[in-house]
């Protein structure tokens, strides 16, 4: 047995010497940390390109005195065909969109700093449910509004919420970063895209976060 033990000792000694002799200085590679760093970099990069605008339910019924003129058309894969690639990368996951035809109303003007009201009509049970939500993203004159459901997949959704008469559901969209004079709006639900334009009445009032490199330029 002693030859085997001697061979093991010699192997350990040689391995230790080689490891110490040729080891690279610096921090060891950590796959998980590398993944986290990459994720943070992606979030930071997209933070400057796209604004993720937190929307909320309007506390009271909204008044839309001058609605924008919208056009709509059907899509089999509206998310895949309409959403820009960079914005797809920004999304935490694939959102579940509200199914069916959704009539939408929105004011045709906005003023940065004042919420933009949007109203769309869905079955009453869904309008009263906390599962109904919208996601809003803005970049350089393009505003994407996604009518979504708070579920991981459509199979988890109670279809009974889609039964009943249509009633309005109103949401409020912050407009602080919107500096473009004309805003192109794209409203998406499961299989349709509605488009309209909004005139910005006071572009100079927008609060735009500058890129760090640009802000340091003399």
C-alpha positions in Angstrom: 0.0 0.0 0.0 2.9 2.4 0.7 3.6 2.9 -3.1 0.1 4.2 -3.5 0.3 6.5 -0.5 3.7 7.9 -1.8 2.2 8.5 -5.2 -0.7 10.4 -3.7 1.7 12.6 -1.6 3.8 13.3 -4.6 0.8 14.2 -6.7 -0.5 16.6 -4.1 2.9 18.2 -3.8 3.3 18.7 -7.6 -0.3 20.1 -7.9 0.3 22.6 -5.1 3.5 23.8 -6.7 2.0 24.2 -10.1 -1.1 26.0 -8.7 1.1 28.5 -6.8 3.5 29.0 -9.6 1.1 29.7 -12.4 -1.9 31.1 -10.4 -3.2 34.4 -11.8 -3.5 37.2 -9.4 -6.8 38.9 -8.8 -10.4 38.0 -7.9 -11.6 34.5 -8.8 -14.3 34.3 -11.4 -17.7 34.2 -9.8 -20.4 33.1 -12.3 -23.3 34.4 -10.1 -21.7 37.7 -9.4 -21.0 38.1 -13.1 -24.6 37.5 -13.9 -25.7 40.0 -11.3 -23.3 42.6 -12.6 -24.5 42.1 -16.2 -28.1 42.5 -15.1 -27.3 45.7 -13.3 -25.5 47.0 -16.3 -28.5 46.2 -18.5 -30.9 48.0 -16.1 -28.7 51.0 -16.0 -28.3 51.1 -19.8 -32.0 50.9 -20.4 -32.7 53.3 -17.6 -31.1 56.1 -19.8 -32.8 54.9 -23.0 -36.3 54.2 -21.7 -38.3 55.6 -18.9 -40.4 53.0 -17.1 -43.4 55.2 -16.0 -45.2 53.9 -12.9 -48.9 54.2 -13.6 -51.8 54.0 -11.1 -55.6 53.8 -11.1 -57.3 57.2 -11.2 -58.9 57.9 -7.9 -61.9 59.5 -9.5 -63.6 59.3 -12.9 -61.5 61.1 -15.4 -62.8 63.7 -17.9 -61.4 63.6 -21.4 -62.7 66.7 -23.1 -60.7 66.4 -26.3 -59.9 62.7 -27.1 -57.2 61.8 -29.5 -58.1 60.3 -32.8 -57.0 56.7 -32.7 -56.6 53.9 -35.3 -56.4 50.3 -34.5 -55.5 47.0 -36.2 -55.3 43.3 -35.2 -52.0 41.5 -34.7 -51.5 37.8 -34.1 -48.3 38.4 -32.1 -48.5 42.0 -31.1 -45.7 41.9 -28.5 -43.3 40.3 -30.9 -44.1 42.5 -33.9 -44.6 45.9 -32.3 -42.4 46.2 -29.2 -38.8 47.4 -30.0 -36.1 44.8 -29.3 -34.4 46.9 -26.6 -37.7 47.4 -24.8 -38.3 43.6 -24.8 -34.9 43.2 -23.1 -36.0 45.8 -20.5 -39.2 43.9 -19.5 -38.7 41.6 -16.5 -40.8 38.9 -18.2 -43.3 38.5 -20.9 -46.5 40.4 -19.8 -49.9 38.8 -20.1 -52.0 41.3 -22.1 -55.8 41.9 -21.7 -57.7 39.9 -24.3 -60.4 41.0 -26.6 -61.2 44.3 -28.3 -60.4 47.2 -25.9 -61.9 50.6 -26.6 -59.5 53.3 -25.5 -59.8 57.0 -24.8 -57.0 59.5 -24.1 -56.6 63.3 -24.1 -55.0 64.6 -27.3 -52.7 67.0 -25.3 -50.5 66.8 -22.3 -48.4 69.1 -20.1 -45.3 67.6 -18.4 -45.8 67.4 -14.7 -49.6 66.9 -15.1 -50.9 63.3 -15.2 -52.2 62.0 -18.5 -55.5 60.3 -18.1 -56.3 57.2 -20.1 -59.6 55.3 -20.1 -60.4 52.0 -21.6 -63.4 49.8 -21.5 -63.4 46.2 -20.2 -65.9 43.9 -18.6 -67.1 45.1 -15.2 -65.6 42.3 -13.1 -62.2 42.9 -14.7 -62.5 46.7 -14.3 -63.0 46.2 -10.5 -60.2 43.7 -10.2 -56.7 44.4 -8.9 -55.4 42.1 -11.7 -56.0 44.9 -14.2 -52.9 47.1 -14.8 -51.0 49.0 -17.4 -47.3 49.3 -18.1 -46.0 52.5 -19.7 -42.6 53.1 -21.3 -41.3 56.3 -22.9 -38.4 57.2 -25.0 -37.8 60.2 -27.3 -41.4 60.8 -28.4 -42.6 57.2 -28.3 -45.0 56.1 -25.5 -45.9 52.4 -25.3 -48.8 51.5 -23.1 -49.5 47.9 -22.4 -52.9 46.8 -20.9 -51.8 43.8 -18.7 -53.0 41.3 -16.2 -51.2 40.5 -12.9 -50.8 36.8 -13.7 -47.8 34.8 -14.8 -49.7 33.1 -17.6 -53.1 33.3 -19.1 -54.0 29.8 -17.8 -53.9 31.3 -14.2 -56.5 33.9 -15.1 -60.1 33.5 -14.1 -62.0 33.8 -17.4 -65.2 34.8 -15.5 -63.7 38.2 -15.1 -64.2 38.7 -18.8 -67.9 38.3 -18.5 -70.3 41.2 -18.1 -71.0 44.6 -19.6 -68.2 46.9 -20.6 -67.4 49.7 -18.2 -64.6 52.3 -18.1 -61.3 51.7 -16.2 -59.3 54.9 -15.7 -55.6 55.2 -15.2 -53.2 58.1 -14.6 -49.8 58.3 -16.3 -47.1 60.6 -15.1 -45.7 62.8 -17.8 -42.6 64.4 -16.2 -40.0 63.0 -18.6 -41.9 63.7 -21.8 -40.0 66.4 -23.7 -41.0 65.7 -27.3 -43.4 68.2 -29.0 -45.4 65.3 -30.5 -45.8 62.0 -28.7 -46.6 58.8 -30.7 -48.7 56.5 -28.5 -49.0 52.8 -29.0 -51.5 51.0 -26.9 -51.3 47.2 -26.8 -53.6 44.5 -25.6 -53.5 40.8 -26.4 -54.1 40.9 -30.2 -54.6 44.6 -31.1 -52.6 47.8 -31.5 -54.2 51.2 -31.2 -52.2 54.3 -32.2 -52.6 58.0 -31.8 -50.7 61.2 -31.3 -50.6 63.7 -28.4 -49.4 67.3 -28.6 -47.1 68.4 -25.8 -48.2 71.9 -24.7 -45.1 72.7 -22.7 -42.0 70.6 -23.7 -39.7 72.8 -21.7 -41.4 71.7 -18.4 -40.2 68.1 -18.9 -37.8 66.7 -16.3 -35.2 64.8 -18.3 -32.5 62.8 -16.5 -29.2 63.3 -18.3 -26.7 60.6 -19.0 -23.9 60.6 -16.5 -21.2 61.1 -19.2 -23.1 63.9 -20.8 -23.6 65.7 -17.5 -19.8 65.6 -16.9 -19.0 67.1 -20.3 -17.6 70.7 -19.9 
